[in-house]
């Protein structure tokens, strides 16, 4: 199986994403698996498992976090619905709130 070379623009974009996440305090890295790029990032939480983020070069993003087993249902659902609200905001609003140019 031959390895494909990552697109330079995609590589630059993924590196910028990793850099911004690192600037926000996450341990972020770009990985190249046979020419397919992804960013993995994590944020350690005292007394809990880390929050983990994976972003593929095709735009798929995944955020995983740990809920304490005894967390109240209201706490669990409030966290999830708040994350969904940020993700589903009209394009550009959440990027500006995070200090990005929204590009």
Backbone atoms as SQL, in Angstrom:
CREATE TABLE atoms (id INTEGER PRIMARY KEY, chain TEXT, resi INTEGER, resn TEXT, atom TEXT, x REAL, y REAL, z REAL);
INSERT INTO atoms VALUES
  (1, 'A', 1, 'UNK', 'N', 0.847, -1.171, 0.000),
  (2, 'A', 1, 'UNK', 'CA', 0.000, 0.000, 0.000),
  (3, 'A', 1, 'UNK', 'C', 0.893, 1.235, 0.000),
  (4, 'A', 2, 'UNK', 'N', 0.700, 2.129, -0.946),
  (5, 'A', 2, 'UNK', 'CA', 1.527, 3.330, -1.005),
  (6, 'A', 2, 'UNK', 'C', 0.910, 4.436, -0.154),
  (7, 'A', 3, 'UNK', 'N', 1.792, 5.259, 0.368),
  (8, 'A', 3, 'UNK', 'CA', 1.355, 6.371, 1.201),
  (9, 'A', 3, 'UNK', 'C', 1.090, 7.585, 0.334),
  (10, 'A', 4, 'UNK', 'N', -0.047, 8.216, 0.533),
  (11, 'A', 4, 'UNK', 'CA', -0.334, 9.453, -0.196),
  (12, 'A', 4, 'UNK', 'C', 0.241, 10.622, 0.591),
  (13, 'A', 5, 'UNK', 'N', 0.561, 11.678, -0.114),
  (14, 'A', 5, 'UNK', 'CA', 1.060, 12.877, 0.542),
  (15, 'A', 5, 'UNK', 'C', -0.113, 13.764, 0.933),
  (16, 'A', 6, 'UNK', 'N', -0.088, 14.320, 2.146),
  (17, 'A', 6, 'UNK', 'CA', -1.168, 15.218, 2.546),
  (18, 'A', 6, 'UNK', 'C', -1.160, 16.485, 1.685),
  (19, 'A', 7, 'UNK', 'N', -2.338, 17.007, 1.407),
  (20, 'A', 7, 'UNK', 'CA', -2.469, 18.271, 0.703),
  (21, 'A', 7, 'UNK', 'C', -1.848, 19.371, 1.570),
  (22, 'A', 8, 'UNK', 'N', -0.975, 20.225, 0.999),
  (23, 'A', 8, 'UNK', 'CA', -0.314, 21.263, 1.798),
  (24, 'A', 8, 'UNK', 'C', -1.297, 22.214, 2.489),
  (25, 'A', 9, 'UNK', 'N', -2.392, 22.563, 1.821),
  (26, 'A', 9, 'UNK', 'CA', -3.372, 23.459, 2.454),
  (27, 'A', 9, 'UNK', 'C', -4.060, 22.768, 3.626),
  (28, 'A', 10, 'UNK', 'N', -4.367, 21.493, 3.456),
  (29, 'A', 10, 'UNK', 'CA', -4.985, 20.732, 4.544),
  (30, 'A', 10, 'UNK', 'C', -4.014, 20.605, 5.706),
  (31, 'A', 11, 'UNK', 'N', -2.757, 20.330, 5.398),
  (32, 'A', 11, 'UNK', 'CA', -1.745, 20.206, 6.440),
  (33, 'A', 11, 'UNK', 'C', -1.602, 21.511, 7.217),
  (34, 'A', 12, 'UNK', 'N', -1.603, 22.641, 6.519),
  (35, 'A', 12, 'UNK', 'CA', -1.504, 23.940, 7.180),
  (36, 'A', 12, 'UNK', 'C', -2.725, 24.189, 8.061),
  (37, 'A', 13, 'UNK', 'N', -3.906, 23.847, 7.553),
  (38, 'A', 13, 'UNK', 'CA', -5.149, 24.035, 8.309),
  (39, 'A', 13, 'UNK', 'C', -5.144, 23.192, 9.575),
  (40, 'A', 14, 'UNK', 'N', -4.739, 21.929, 9.451),
  (41, 'A', 14, 'UNK', 'CA', -4.711, 21.046, 10.609),
  (42, 'A', 14, 'UNK', 'C', -3.676, 21.509, 11.638),
  (43, 'A', 15, 'UNK', 'N', -2.542, 21.997, 11.163),
  (44, 'A', 15, 'UNK', 'CA', -1.519, 22.522, 12.076),
  (45, 'A', 15, 'UNK', 'C', -2.026, 23.752, 12.814),
  (46, 'A', 16, 'UNK', 'N', -2.773, 24.607, 12.107),
  (47, 'A', 16, 'UNK', 'CA', -3.337, 25.793, 12.759),
  (48, 'A', 16, 'UNK', 'C', -4.353, 25.395, 13.827),
  (49, 'A', 17, 'UNK', 'N', -5.193, 24.411, 13.513),
  (50, 'A', 17, 'UNK', 'CA', -6.170, 23.926, 14.501),
  (51, 'A', 17, 'UNK', 'C', -5.451, 23.409, 15.741),
  (52, 'A', 18, 'UNK', 'N', -4.421, 22.593, 15.542),
  (53, 'A', 18, 'UNK', 'CA', -3.667, 22.058, 16.675),
  (54, 'A', 18, 'UNK', 'C', -3.023, 23.181, 17.478),
  (55, 'A', 19, 'UNK', 'N', -2.506, 24.191, 16.789),
  (56, 'A', 19, 'UNK', 'CA', -1.874, 25.315, 17.474),
  (57, 'A', 19, 'UNK', 'C', -2.853, 26.113, 18.321),
  (58, 'A', 20, 'UNK', 'N', -4.043, 26.353, 17.790),
  (59, 'A', 20, 'UNK', 'CA', -5.055, 27.100, 18.543),
  (60, 'A', 20, 'UNK', 'C', -5.506, 26.292, 19.762),
  (61, 'A', 21, 'UNK', 'N', -5.694, 24.984, 19.573),
  (62, 'A', 21, 'UNK', 'CA', -6.085, 24.145, 20.703),
  (63, 'A', 21, 'UNK', 'C', -4.984, 24.108, 21.764),
  (64, 'A', 22, 'UNK', 'N', -3.739, 24.029, 21.329),
  (65, 'A', 22, 'UNK', 'CA', -2.616, 24.049, 22.273),
  (66, 'A', 22, 'UNK', 'C', -2.580, 25.383, 23.019),
  (67, 'A', 23, 'UNK', 'N', -2.848, 26.469, 22.304),
  (68, 'A', 23, 'UNK', 'CA', -2.896, 27.781, 22.937),
  (69, 'A', 23, 'UNK', 'C', -4.009, 27.902, 23.967),
  (70, 'A', 24, 'UNK', 'N', -5.050, 27.091, 23.817),
  (71, 'A', 24, 'UNK', 'CA', -6.166, 27.078, 24.758),
  (72, 'A', 24, 'UNK', 'C', -5.917, 26.103, 25.918),
  (73, 'A', 25, 'UNK', 'N', -4.724, 25.490, 25.943),
  (74, 'A', 25, 'UNK', 'CA', -4.362, 24.640, 27.062),
  (75, 'A', 25, 'UNK', 'C', -4.491, 23.151, 26.834),
  (76, 'A', 26, 'UNK', 'N', -4.860, 22.737, 25.631),
  (77, 'A', 26, 'UNK', 'CA', -4.969, 21.309, 25.343),
  (78, 'A', 26, 'UNK', 'C', -3.629, 20.778, 24.856),
  (79, 'A', 27, 'UNK', 'N', -3.386, 19.511, 25.083),
  (80, 'A', 27, 'UNK', 'CA', -2.229, 18.835, 24.511),
  (81, 'A', 27, 'UNK', 'C', -2.678, 18.380, 23.124),
  (82, 'A', 28, 'UNK', 'N', -2.235, 19.082, 22.073),
  (83, 'A', 28, 'UNK', 'CA', -2.751, 18.845, 20.720),
  (84, 'A', 28, 'UNK', 'C', -1.623, 18.509, 19.767),
  (85, 'A', 29, 'UNK', 'N', -1.902, 17.545, 18.887),
  (86, 'A', 29, 'UNK', 'CA', -0.918, 17.108, 17.897),
  (87, 'A', 29, 'UNK', 'C', -1.604, 16.745, 16.590),
  (88, 'A', 30, 'UNK', 'N', -0.873, 16.959, 15.498),
  (89, 'A', 30, 'UNK', 'CA', -1.339, 16.508, 14.181),
  (90, 'A', 30, 'UNK', 'C', -0.710, 15.148, 13.927),
  (91, 'A', 31, 'UNK', 'N', -1.539, 14.207, 13.490),
  (92, 'A', 31, 'UNK', 'CA', -1.060, 12.867, 13.156),
  (93, 'A', 31, 'UNK', 'C', -1.244, 12.628, 11.661),
  (94, 'A', 32, 'UNK', 'N', -0.281, 11.964, 11.064),
  (95, 'A', 32, 'UNK', 'CA', -0.330, 11.611, 9.645),
  (96, 'A', 32, 'UNK', 'C', -0.301, 10.089, 9.557),
  (97, 'A', 33, 'UNK', 'N', -1.432, 9.518, 9.189),
  (98, 'A', 33, 'UNK', 'CA', -1.533, 8.071, 9.027),
  (99, 'A', 33, 'UNK', 'C', -1.673, 7.777, 7.542),
  (100, 'A', 34, 'UNK', 'N', -0.582, 7.385, 6.919),
  (101, 'A', 34, 'UNK', 'CA', -0.545, 7.095, 5.483),
  (102, 'A', 34, 'UNK', 'C', -1.135, 8.243, 4.664),
  (103, 'A', 35, 'UNK', 'N', -0.796, 9.477, 5.041),
  (104, 'A', 35, 'UNK', 'CA', -1.230, 10.640, 4.286),
  (105, 'A', 35, 'UNK', 'C', -2.574, 11.201, 4.691),
  (106, 'A', 36, 'UNK', 'N', -3.231, 10.574, 5.656),
  (107, 'A', 36, 'UNK', 'CA', -4.511, 11.076, 6.165),
  (108, 'A', 36, 'UNK', 'C', -4.233, 11.775, 7.493),
  (109, 'A', 37, 'UNK', 'N', -4.589, 13.043, 7.559),
  (110, 'A', 37, 'UNK', 'CA', -4.275, 13.840, 8.744),
  (111, 'A', 37, 'UNK', 'C', -5.443, 13.888, 9.721),
  (112, 'A', 38, 'UNK', 'N', -5.097, 13.945, 11.008),
  (113, 'A', 38, 'UNK', 'CA', -6.085, 14.242, 12.033),
  (114, 'A', 38, 'UNK', 'C', -5.390, 14.952, 13.179),
  (115, 'A', 39, 'UNK', 'N', -6.159, 15.684, 13.922),
  (116, 'A', 39, 'UNK', 'CA', -5.677, 16.343, 15.134),
  (117, 'A', 39, 'UNK', 'C', -6.278, 15.587, 16.302),
  (118, 'A', 40, 'UNK', 'N', -5.436, 15.241, 17.264),
  (119, 'A', 40, 'UNK', 'CA', -5.938, 14.707, 18.524),
  (120, 'A', 40, 'UNK', 'C', -5.499, 15.671, 19.620),
  (121, 'A', 41, 'UNK', 'N', -6.396, 15.920, 20.534),
  (122, 'A', 41, 'UNK', 'CA', -6.107, 16.850, 21.611),
  (123, 'A', 41, 'UNK', 'C', -6.779, 16.353, 22.880),
  (124, 'A', 42, 'UNK', 'N', -6.176, 16.659, 24.006),
  (125, 'A', 42, 'UNK', 'CA', -6.782, 16.285, 25.277),
  (126, 'A', 42, 'UNK', 'C', -6.519, 17.367, 26.309),
  (127, 'A', 43, 'UNK', 'N', -7.429, 17.417, 27.254),
  (128, 'A', 43, 'UNK', 'CA', -7.335, 18.365, 28.358),
  (129, 'A', 43, 'UNK', 'C', -7.553, 17.583, 29.629),
  (130, 'A', 44, 'UNK', 'N', -6.501, 17.504, 30.453),
  (131, 'A', 44, 'UNK', 'CA', -6.610, 16.776, 31.708),
  (132, 'A', 44, 'UNK', 'C', -7.469, 17.529, 32.707),
  (133, 'A', 45, 'UNK', 'N', -8.306, 16.797, 33.378),
  (134, 'A', 45, 'UNK', 'CA', -9.163, 17.351, 34.417),
  (135, 'A', 45, 'UNK', 'C', -8.790, 16.683, 35.736),
  (136, 'A', 46, 'UNK', 'N', -8.482, 17.470, 36.787),
  (137, 'A', 46, 'UNK', 'CA', -8.126, 16.858, 38.071),
  (138, 'A', 46, 'UNK', 'C', -9.222, 15.921, 38.567),
  (139, 'A', 47, 'UNK', 'N', -8.844, 14.708, 38.911),
  (140, 'A', 47, 'UNK', 'CA', -9.777, 13.742, 39.449),
  (141, 'A', 47, 'UNK', 'C', -10.710, 13.111, 38.433),
  (142, 'A', 48, 'UNK', 'N', -10.484, 13.367, 37.157),
  (143, 'A', 48, 'UNK', 'CA', -11.357, 12.803, 36.117),
  (144, 'A', 48, 'UNK', 'C', -10.515, 12.386, 34.920),
  (145, 'A', 49, 'UNK', 'N', -11.145, 11.714, 34.023),
  (146, 'A', 49, 'UNK', 'CA', -10.479, 11.369, 32.767),
  (147, 'A', 49, 'UNK', 'C', -10.397, 12.618, 31.905),
  (148, 'A', 50, 'UNK', 'N', -9.431, 12.665, 30.976),
  (149, 'A', 50, 'UNK', 'CA', -9.289, 13.868, 30.154),
  (150, 'A', 50, 'UNK', 'C', -10.439, 14.038, 29.165),
  (151, 'A', 51, 'UNK', 'N', -10.674, 15.282, 28.810),
  (152, 'A', 51, 'UNK', 'CA', -11.565, 15.597, 27.697),
  (153, 'A', 51, 'UNK', 'C', -10.736, 15.359, 26.443),
  (154, 'A', 52, 'UNK', 'N', -11.288, 14.632, 25.477),
  (155, 'A', 52, 'UNK', 'CA', -10.534, 14.282, 24.273),
  (156, 'A', 52, 'UNK', 'C', -11.251, 14.792, 23.027),
  (157, 'A', 53, 'UNK', 'N', -10.454, 15.271, 22.080),
  (158, 'A', 53, 'UNK', 'CA', -10.975, 15.811, 20.829),
  (159, 'A', 53, 'UNK', 'C', -10.230, 15.147, 19.675),
  (160, 'A', 54, 'UNK', 'N', -10.961, 14.736, 18.646),
  (161, 'A', 54, 'UNK', 'CA', -10.362, 14.212, 17.421),
  (162, 'A', 54, 'UNK', 'C', -11.010, 14.963, 16.264),
  (163, 'A', 55, 'UNK', 'N', -10.185, 15.493, 15.372),
  (164, 'A', 55, 'UNK', 'CA', -10.676, 16.215, 14.200),
  (165, 'A', 55, 'UNK', 'C', -9.997, 15.622, 12.975),
  (166, 'A', 56, 'UNK', 'N', -10.790, 15.065, 12.066),
  (167, 'A', 56, 'UNK', 'CA', -10.264, 14.473, 10.835),
  (168, 'A', 56, 'UNK', 'C', -10.105, 15.539, 9.760),
  (169, 'A', 57, 'UNK', 'N', -9.261, 15.247, 8.771),
  (170, 'A', 57, 'UNK', 'CA', -9.036, 16.226, 7.705),
  (171, 'A', 57, 'UNK', 'C', -10.251, 16.422, 6.803),
  (172, 'A', 58, 'UNK', 'N', -11.253, 15.544, 6.925),
  (173, 'A', 58, 'UNK', 'CA', -12.468, 15.725, 6.131),
  (174, 'A', 58, 'UNK', 'C', -13.543, 16.496, 6.887),
  (175, 'A', 59, 'UNK', 'N', -13.215, 16.979, 8.103),
  (176, 'A', 59, 'UNK', 'CA', -14.125, 17.834, 8.845),
  (177, 'A', 59, 'UNK', 'C', -14.863, 17.169, 9.992),
  (178, 'A', 60, 'UNK', 'N', -14.789, 15.843, 10.098),
  (179, 'A', 60, 'UNK', 'CA', -15.474, 15.171, 11.199),
  (180, 'A', 60, 'UNK', 'C', -14.774, 15.505, 12.511),
  (181, 'A', 61, 'UNK', 'N', -15.543, 15.897, 13.517),
  (182, 'A', 61, 'UNK', 'CA', -14.982, 16.224, 14.827),
  (183, 'A', 61, 'UNK', 'C', -15.722, 15.435, 15.898),
  (184, 'A', 62, 'UNK', 'N', -14.966, 14.991, 16.878),
  (185, 'A', 62, 'UNK', 'CA', -15.536, 14.217, 17.974),
  (186, 'A', 62, 'UNK', 'C', -14.990, 14.765, 19.281),
  (187, 'A', 63, 'UNK', 'N', -15.867, 14.995, 20.244),
  (188, 'A', 63, 'UNK', 'CA', -15.466, 15.435, 21.575),
  (189, 'A', 63, 'UNK', 'C', -15.976, 14.399, 22.565),
  (190, 'A', 64, 'UNK', 'N', -15.080, 13.901, 23.400),
  (191, 'A', 64, 'UNK', 'CA', -15.456, 12.926, 24.423),
  (192, 'A', 64, 'UNK', 'C', -15.081, 13.477, 25.786),
  (193, 'A', 65, 'UNK', 'N', -15.967, 13.279, 26.720),
  (194, 'A', 65, 'UNK', 'CA', -15.668, 13.693, 28.082),
  (195, 'A', 65, 'UNK', 'C', -16.257, 12.671, 29.035),
  (196, 'A', 66, 'UNK', 'N', -15.822, 12.721, 30.263),
  (197, 'A', 66, 'UNK', 'CA', -16.240, 11.774, 31.275),
  (198, 'A', 66, 'UNK', 'C', -17.245, 12.436, 32.199),
  (199, 'A', 67, 'UNK', 'N', -18.376, 11.790, 32.383),
  (200, 'A', 67, 'UNK', 'CA', -19.370, 12.219, 33.367),
  (201, 'A', 67, 'UNK', 'C', -19.141, 11.439, 34.643),
  (202, 'A', 68, 'UNK', 'N', -19.106, 12.085, 35.789),
  (203, 'A', 68, 'UNK', 'CA', -19.038, 11.311, 37.031),
  (204, 'A', 68, 'UNK', 'C', -20.249, 10.371, 37.107),
  (205, 'A', 69, 'UNK', 'N', -20.060, 9.128, 37.531),
  (206, 'A', 69, 'UNK', 'CA', -21.166, 8.169, 37.538),
  (207, 'A', 69, 'UNK', 'C', -22.394, 8.643, 38.315),
  (208, 'A', 70, 'UNK', 'N', -22.206, 9.435, 39.351),
  (209, 'A', 70, 'UNK', 'CA', -23.336, 9.891, 40.164),
  (210, 'A', 70, 'UNK', 'C', -23.887, 11.243, 39.750),
  (211, 'A', 71, 'UNK', 'N', -23.453, 11.755, 38.609),
  (212, 'A', 71, 'UNK', 'CA', -23.928, 13.078, 38.183),
  (213, 'A', 71, 'UNK', 'C', -25.442, 13.069, 38.014),
  (214, 'A', 72, 'UNK', 'N', -26.063, 14.142, 38.448),
  (215, 'A', 72, 'UNK', 'CA', -27.516, 14.261, 38.327),
  (216, 'A', 72, 'UNK', 'C', -27.898, 14.327, 36.847),
  (217, 'A', 73, 'UNK', 'N', -29.014, 13.724, 36.472),
  (218, 'A', 73, 'UNK', 'CA', -29.455, 13.785, 35.078),
  (219, 'A', 73, 'UNK', 'C', -29.524, 15.217, 34.546),
  (220, 'A', 74, 'UNK', 'N', -29.935, 16.156, 35.368),
  (221, 'A', 74, 'UNK', 'CA', -30.011, 17.551, 34.922),
  (222, 'A', 74, 'UNK', 'C', -28.627, 18.091, 34.572),
  (223, 'A', 75, 'UNK', 'N', -27.618, 17.707, 35.341),
  (224, 'A', 75, 'UNK', 'CA', -26.247, 18.143, 35.059),
  (225, 'A', 75, 'UNK', 'C', -25.754, 17.537, 33.747),
  (226, 'A', 76, 'UNK', 'N', -25.998, 16.252, 33.551),
  (227, 'A', 76, 'UNK', 'CA', -25.572, 15.566, 32.336),
  (228, 'A', 76, 'UNK', 'C', -26.230, 16.191, 31.108),
  (229, 'A', 77, 'UNK', 'N', -27.537, 16.349, 31.165),
  (230, 'A', 77, 'UNK', 'CA', -28.255, 16.883, 30.003),
  (231, 'A', 77, 'UNK', 'C', -27.954, 18.352, 29.768),
  (232, 'A', 78, 'UNK', 'N', -27.707, 19.124, 30.823),
  (233, 'A', 78, 'UNK', 'CA', -27.353, 20.539, 30.649),
  (234, 'A', 78, 'UNK', 'C', -26.012, 20.674, 29.931),
  (235, 'A', 79, 'UNK', 'N', -25.054, 19.835, 30.286),
  (236, 'A', 79, 'UNK', 'CA', -23.746, 19.854, 29.630),
  (237, 'A', 79, 'UNK', 'C', -23.888, 19.507, 28.152),
  (238, 'A', 80, 'UNK', 'N', -24.606, 18.437, 27.874),
  (239, 'A', 80, 'UNK', 'CA', -24.755, 17.988, 26.485),
  (240, 'A', 80, 'UNK', 'C', -25.500, 19.020, 25.648),
  (241, 'A', 81, 'UNK', 'N', -26.583, 19.570, 26.165),
  (242, 'A', 81, 'UNK', 'CA', -27.338, 20.544, 25.376),
  (243, 'A', 81, 'UNK', 'C', -26.569, 21.847, 25.195),
  (244, 'A', 82, 'UNK', 'N', -25.730, 22.219, 26.165),
  (245, 'A', 82, 'UNK', 'CA', -24.901, 23.421, 25.998),
  (246, 'A', 82, 'UNK', 'C', -23.868, 23.220, 24.892),
  (247, 'A', 83, 'UNK', 'N', -23.261, 22.041, 24.843),
  (248, 'A', 83, 'UNK', 'CA', -22.289, 21.740, 23.785),
  (249, 'A', 83, 'UNK', 'C', -22.978, 21.745, 22.418),
  (250, 'A', 84, 'UNK', 'N', -24.135, 21.125, 22.343),
  (251, 'A', 84, 'UNK', 'CA', -24.878, 21.090, 21.077),
  (252, 'A', 84, 'UNK', 'C', -25.258, 22.503, 20.638),
  (253, 'A', 85, 'UNK', 'N', -25.642, 23.353, 21.575),
  (254, 'A', 85, 'UNK', 'CA', -26.007, 24.733, 21.231),
  (255, 'A', 85, 'UNK', 'C', -24.827, 25.485, 20.621),
  (256, 'A', 86, 'UNK', 'N', -23.643, 25.299, 21.165),
  (257, 'A', 86, 'UNK', 'CA', -22.456, 25.961, 20.615),
  (258, 'A', 86, 'UNK', 'C', -22.147, 25.415, 19.220),
  (259, 'A', 87, 'UNK', 'N', -22.227, 24.101, 19.061),
  (260, 'A', 87, 'UNK', 'CA', -21.906, 23.484, 17.772),
  (261, 'A', 87, 'UNK', 'C', -22.882, 23.907, 16.688),
  (262, 'A', 88, 'UNK', 'N', -24.138, 24.077, 17.042),
  (263, 'A', 88, 'UNK', 'CA', -25.151, 24.371, 16.036),
  (264, 'A', 88, 'UNK', 'C', -25.427, 25.858, 15.847),
  (265, 'A', 89, 'UNK', 'N', -24.638, 26.739, 16.500),
  (266, 'A', 89, 'UNK', 'CA', -24.774, 28.174, 16.263),
  (267, 'A', 89, 'UNK', 'C', -24.509, 28.465, 14.795),
  (268, 'A', 90, 'UNK', 'N', -25.097, 29.551, 14.276),
  (269, 'A', 90, 'UNK', 'CA', -24.787, 29.929, 12.890),
  (270, 'A', 90, 'UNK', 'C', -23.275, 30.081, 12.699),
  (271, 'A', 91, 'UNK', 'N', -22.788, 29.727, 11.539),
  (272, 'A', 91, 'UNK', 'CA', -21.365, 29.762, 11.221),
  (273, 'A', 91, 'UNK', 'C', -20.746, 31.101, 11.582),
  (274, 'A', 92, 'UNK', 'N', -19.598, 31.029, 12.254),
  (275, 'A', 92, 'UNK', 'CA', -18.836, 32.227, 12.565),
  (276, 'A', 92, 'UNK', 'C', -19.055, 32.751, 13.964),
  (277, 'A', 93, 'UNK', 'N', -20.226, 32.586, 14.546),
  (278, 'A', 93, 'UNK', 'CA', -20.479, 33.159, 15.856),
  (279, 'A', 93, 'UNK', 'C', -19.622, 32.511, 16.933),
  (280, 'A', 94, 'UNK', 'N', -19.568, 31.179, 16.972),
  (281, 'A', 94, 'UNK', 'CA', -18.779, 30.535, 18.008),
  (282, 'A', 94, 'UNK', 'C', -17.288, 30.751, 17.775),
  (283, 'A', 95, 'UNK', 'N', -16.864, 30.867, 16.516),
  (284, 'A', 95, 'UNK', 'CA', -15.444, 31.128, 16.241),
  (285, 'A', 95, 'UNK', 'C', -15.050, 32.501, 16.744),
  (286, 'A', 96, 'UNK', 'N', -15.904, 33.489, 16.552),
  (287, 'A', 96, 'UNK', 'CA', -15.596, 34.830, 17.054),
  (288, 'A', 96, 'UNK', 'C', -15.567, 34.853, 18.575),
  (289, 'A', 97, 'UNK', 'N', -16.484, 34.112, 19.193),
  (290, 'A', 97, 'UNK', 'CA', -16.521, 34.051, 20.649),
  (291, 'A', 97, 'UNK', 'C', -15.250, 33.422, 21.198),
  (292, 'A', 98, 'UNK', 'N', -14.660, 32.493, 20.449),
  (293, 'A', 98, 'UNK', 'CA', -13.438, 31.828, 20.882),
  (294, 'A', 98, 'UNK', 'C', -12.183, 32.629, 20.558),
  (295, 'A', 99, 'UNK', 'N', -12.349, 33.787, 19.920),
  (296, 'A', 99, 'UNK', 'CA', -11.202, 34.625, 19.607),
  (297, 'A', 99, 'UNK', 'C', -10.582, 34.364, 18.255),
  (298, 'A', 100, 'UNK', 'N', -11.234, 33.573, 17.417),
  (299, 'A', 100, 'UNK', 'CA', -10.727, 33.275, 16.084),
  (300, 'A', 100, 'UNK', 'C', -11.276, 34.274, 15.093),
  (301, 'A', 101, 'UNK', 'N', -10.674, 34.299, 13.930),
  (302, 'A', 101, 'UNK', 'CA', -11.141, 35.204, 12.879),
  (303, 'A', 101, 'UNK', 'C', -12.368, 34.671, 12.171),
  (304, 'A', 102, 'UNK', 'N', -12.742, 33.404, 12.434),
  (305, 'A', 102, 'UNK', 'CA', -13.914, 32.812, 11.816),
  (306, 'A', 102, 'UNK', 'C', -13.670, 32.325, 10.392),
  (307, 'A', 103, 'UNK', 'N', -12.393, 32.269, 9.987),
  (308, 'A', 103, 'UNK', 'CA', -12.063, 31.795, 8.641),
  (309, 'A', 103, 'UNK', 'C', -12.108, 30.311, 8.542);
